[in-house]
Amino acid sequence: MADLIKNPVDSIKPEIEARTSPKTEERETEMAPPAAGSSIHRSGSRPQLDLSGAAIQGNFEERDPTILLPNQSDDISHLALDIGGSLIKLVYFSRHENKSAEDKRKRSMKQRFGISNGNRRSYPILGGRLHFVKFETAKINECLDFIKSKQLHCGGMVARCWPTDALSNENVLVKATGGGAYKFADLFKDRLGVSLDKEDEMDCLVAGANFLLKAIRHEAFTHMEGQKEFVQIDQNDLFPYLLVNIGSGVSMIKVDGDGKFERVSGTNVGGGTYWGLGKLLTQCKSFDELLELSQRGDNRTIDMLVGDIYGGMDYSKIGLSASTIASSFGKTISENKELEDYRPEDISLSLLRMISYNIGQIAYLNALRFGLKRIFFGGFFIRGHAYTMDTISFAVQFWSKGDAKAMFLRHEGFLGALGAFMSYEKHGLDDVMVHQLVERFPMGAPYVGGKIHGPPLGDLNEKISWMEKFVQKGTEIIAPVPMTPPGTTGLGGFEVPLSRGDTLRSDASSLNVGVLHLVPTLDVFPLLADSKMYEPNTIDLSDHGELELWLTVLSDHLPDLVDKAVASEGGTDDAKRRGDAFSRAFSAHLARLMEEPAAYGKLGLANLLELREECLREFQFNDAYRSIKQRENEASLAVLPDLLMELDSMSEEDRLFTLIEGVLAANIFDWGSRACVDLYHKGTIIEIYRMSRKKMQRPWRVDDFDMFKERMLGSSGKKPPPHKRALLFVDNSGADIVLGMLPLARELLRRGTEVVLVANSLPALNDVTAMELPDIVAEAAKNCDILRRAAEAGGLLVDAMINVQESSKEELPSVPLMVVENGCGSPCIDLRQVSSEVAAAAKDADLVILEGMGRAIHTNFNAKFKCDALKLAMVKNQRLAEKLLKGNIYDCVCRFEPAS
């Protein structure tokens, strides 16, 4: 496990290779008779896997097992392409090279909870990442260079990892779709020695859409009046739906299931019509330029409105407002003007509305015809352009009288490439569940808002140098890719859009596509009362004021965090350089989210805090608070024996109260809170802990202690049975875990309850990790027989050297104390994505204790469970205390909820 922290090489490899700004992709969509679709072709050309000697291996970034195939000698393609007229879309899969064998504790836990290293599938899902990259078709050689540099046509393995004869590309087939799969087949053969295995475009389009809608939690969204709202699609209720692909023309596809679809309609008035007429009427040179013009247009100078016909009045009898377009371009009939008398901006907007309204109306009528509830729009015409989406949405809402909504897809530009990837016979994605995918946004993500940016990045040092050049030029960095001032050219030679509108901005409205991490061992927490209704985030960041507050909080905390991160790496010049790059990168993320809150999908506080931790890891700061945690653990462990002695002298009722009070008091230690950071300058950890306990007075802001006490101790002389197993989701290192949660765990063990300590898989602020806990428990066990026997029973002392006398043979066997990792590296936790260890441990649990502001308040405050649940936290943020609890900073929460 230690290697996971010390060798994070793979975690900072660039997630993208940026390229130059695209022109427009041109995909011909002909008006053809409707034809029934068939199941997507699964090519058998892919080399078969040699599973002999297969072993489960860990890795740094994902924390979860990847399957290593040591005897695999064939090339396994992890690449698929969609080669259009203007753009090449590439989807590739990368595995992790840094592997670390599991430790004895993890193997012991897996055996205890019945977690098998085997896989139910005949073909294993490989843990790794799906990358999405775009290139201009006109610069196809850059795409070929990229594929070659990463050895993607050889299964993504660098030459030094494989025998020379294994790198021969003879008979290697790479899946491809789009017209370019035919046009450039010889070029791929000459340059890379591979053959392109062509897949049907519509097959790929539907397969890609089905995968995204089933596997990505917030893939679909609506867009009305500039506002995005993400839609959660129940994969069990996905089909049937209408997929409207707007290329040069428009195809409307009724999708009834995987591999079951039919093209039911279409129109020849599509993106090609807009671009063609726009080019003739405005002299624009590109599709993007035409869209830019529309943002500054006023269609009222060209379109005839209902109000123009009825003297500025509505036609209320039939429900038409005065602003409704009665006739596109109709006003030009009665005006004595030539083409040059009209503004190109107004012409572009009028064209955009005419075509978008037409497509929206035809789409709705087809949905009505087949009784379809959902309509998804995609294709290069959309391009994340706010006004285009608004116009289509308005048309669907208008003609359906509000009964239907237009929906769009975040990854819509990659449907074909992703579908081609899935056409491999054994691609490993068929059964991927939504909880097994995590999307992350490193600096230099594949592309920003449908636009490609450069230059390509080779490693972390190159990424930092790239950022420093922008800083030297005085250019603002807008995450995840630096943007240059209007009218200039960026370092990679990309063109910047000519202008921006004052209201709807195409760049601000666009959504970013990150890197999809496939984590096969993530699972849904089985004790959630209703996982479909579960929402982890307590705070609604769709409220702009709330979002601005939290972005400011994170920004204000940034200098202190950078200082800690640099110090954790010895304060070297390299660490300072990386610290500066991290600061600029994370500030850029915050600026991007302030400009476009939906840029990275649906945003919650948990996502925001995890983004910070991922950004730290991206710049090789794997544990910024390492030395602070060690120091606080040592100080707390030194006084633990006295605390335990004091607790043992109390009555059962007093001891339970003191234990809960101690957890709340110890939770004050949180380096993520500005108020708490200030406290650290006023006293030692023990002094602050004692002060915190003295100031605590009941009733607490949320005070269910008496209810919890009754469940634990009973009433009227009736003592209830102890809980069978308790899961304790722990928070901070130091006093929080040592003087708060460990004594509480000890009390549960004393009562005969199995205890599972659930801690972070990766560091986040000063949170304790699952890797650190066994050593802390071993040290605490030196002075406590209860902890020692439980730790031995739970396999925590397998490797620990503790200075206590050996247990006598007469000692009764103890219930176990165990440690499992939660599957994440954030101060918060989304219980829809926990480790398989946690999910397995939960099966026999009847008590869940969530401790800390991140896990019990920022997230999961409103979560309901099938078992008893106790939420304990001290509030260390004044705004949160006021808004959520109508209280003040340092108020306490003790919320007990019996099994539902």
C-alpha positions, 0 to 999 in steps of 0.5 A: 500500500505504501507504494501507492503513495510513493509512486504516483507516476501514472496519476500525473500522466496527462489525460489529454493531448490538446490540439488546434481549434476545430473547424466544423465537422461535416457528416452527410446525412441523406434522406433515406427510407426508414430502415430497421436497425440490427444488433451492432456487429461484434468483430471477432478479429480482436486477439484473444486474452491469455488469462494464465497467471492472471492476478489482481493488482492494485494501483495508485490512482484508482486504489482498486484492483486491476487485472494483470495479464503477465502472459499476454503476448498479443496486441490488445487494441484499446482504440476506436475512431470516428473520422468525419469530414472535419473532425476525428474523434478518438476514444482510447482506453489506458491501463495503469502501469504502477501495480502494488500487491495487496497487503495482508490486511486487505486479503484478510478483509476480503476473505472475511467478507467473502469478496472473491478475486475472481470475476463473474464475467468471462472477460474481465473489466480492466480498471483504467481510463477512457479518454476522449480526444479530437483532432482536425481531419485536415491535420490527420498526421497529428492524430497518427503521431499521437496514436504512435507516441502512445502505442495505442495501436499496440494495446497502449504498451510501450515497447520496453514492456513487450518482446520485440516480436510482440510489437508487430502490427500485422493483422491488427484491426482498429475499429473506425466509423465515419466516411474517413474510415474508408478515405484514410484506410491506406494512410493508417496502413502505411503509417501505423501498419494497422487495418481499419475495421469499418463499422456502420455509423448509425450502429455506432451512434446508437451504441454510444448513446445507449452506453452513455445514458446507462453508465453516466449518472448526469449525462443528459440535461435540458437547456432552457433560457440559458439554464442547464438542468441535469436529468437522472435517467433510470436505465431500467426505464430508458427505452424507447427514446428518440435520438435526433442526430443533426449533421448536415441533414437530420436523422431521427432514430427510434431506439428500443433497446441495445442493438434495436433501433429504426430510422423513422424519419429525417429532414434534409434541412439541417446543419449543412443547410444552416452553414450553406445558406449562412456562407452564401448570405454572410460570407462567413468562412466557418461554422463557428464564425456563423454561430458567433455572429448569431449571438449578436443578432436581432432576428426581429429585423428579418423575421415577420412576427405575430405582432407585426401582423396584429399591430403589436398585439398577441393572437391570444385566441390561438395562443400566439404571443406577439413575439412568435415568429410567423414567417422566417425571413418574412419581413424582407418581402415588404422592405425595399432593401438589398442583402448588404442592407441587412446585418450578417448577425441578424441573418445568422440568428434568423437562419439559426432559429428557422432551422432549429425550430423546424428540427424541434417541431419535426422531432416532437411530432415523431415522438408523438407519433410513436408515443416516446417520452424522451427526445435526445438531440446530438450531432455537430450542429449542437456543438454545446451552443447555448442559443441552438439548444435553447431554440430547439428546447423552445420548439419542443416545449411550444409544440408539446404544450410543455408535455415534452422536453428536449434533452442533450448529451454531454458527450454527444460529439463522441457517440460514434467513436464510443460505439465503435469502441464497443463493437469490439467483441470483448470490449469489457463495457457491456455490464459497466454500472453507473457507480463504476465510472468516475469522471475527472477533469485534469488540467488539459482535458480533451477539449473545452466546450467542443473546441480543441486547444494545444499544445500536446503535453508529454508529462507533468513537467511539460504541463507546468512549463506550458502553464508558466508560459501563459503566466509570463504572457500575463494571460488568464488561465481558464480551466482546464485549458489556458485561453488567449486574449481575443484576436490572438493566437495561442501557443499551439497555434489555435485560433480564438473565436472572434468575439463574444456576445453580451448574454449567451456565450458559446464558450461559457455555455459549453460543457467540458468532457473529462476522463472516465475512470473505470473502477470495477470494484466500486459499489452502491452502499447496500444500506441506503433506504432508497439508492435511486432517491439518494442525493449525497449533497446537502447544499444546493450549489445551483444557487449562484450565491451559495456557489460563489460563497464556497468558491470563495471559501476554497480560494481563501484556503488555497494559500495555506493549502499550498504552503502545507503541500510544499512543506510536505515535499520538503520545501524543495524548488521542485515542490515550490514550482509544483505548488505554484502550478497547482495553485494556478490550476485549481484557481482556474478550475474555480474561475471556470465553475464561477463562469459556468457552474455546469461545465463539469456536469452536475456540481455538488459540494462533494464534487467540488472538494474532490476536484481539489484533492484530484488537482493536488494529486495531479501535481504529485502532492499525494499527502499534503498534511502527512507530517501534521497528521503524524504529529497530531496522532503522536500527541493524541496517543500520548494522552489516550491511556488517561482518557480510557482510565477516566472512562472506565471509572464512570457508570455506563450511562455517564460513559456513553454521554462522555463518549459522544461528547468526546467525538463531537469535541474532537471533531473540531480538528479540521484543517479544511476549516479556516476557523479551525486553522486559526485555533491551531495558532492559539494552543496545542492539540490537547489544549484545544481539545480540552477547551472544546469539551469544556465549552460544550453544553446541551442541548446541542443544535441537533440533539438526539442523544437521549434517543440513541442512549435508549437504543443502547442502554434501554429503559424501564429496566429492559436492556436491548440487544447490542448491535451486531456490526457497526460501520464507523465512517471516520474523519480526521487524524489526531484527536478526532480519531484517537480521542473521539472515534477509537474510544467509541469503537472500544465501547461498542466492542465491549458490548459485543458489537463488531466494529468496522472503521471505514476510512479514506482510500487516499489522503484528503486534507488531514483525514485519516486513511485506511492505510494509516489506521492499523498503525494507530490502532496498534499503538492504542492497543499497547495500553488497552486489552479490549482494543488489542484482542479486537484488533487481533481478531480483526487481523489488524495486528498481523504485522504490528509489533506491540509491547504487551503481554501475550494473551492468556489461554483463558481469555475469551475470544473478542469480537473483531475490530476491522479497517476497510477503505471507503473507495474515495479520497475526498473529505465527503463521501457519495454512498453510491460509490463505495469500495466493494469492501465497504459494501460487503461489510455492510451486509451484516451491519445494523448500525452506521455512524457517520462522523465529521462535517464532510460525511455527516453534514456536507453530504448525507445529512438527509440520507436515510438508511435501512439500519440505525444511523448516527450522525455526529459532527461539529459545524465549523462554518458560520454560513453553513450553521446559519443556513442549515441549522439556524445556529452558529459556528461550533454548534454540534449535531447528534442526529440518531435515526432508527432503522427505516 
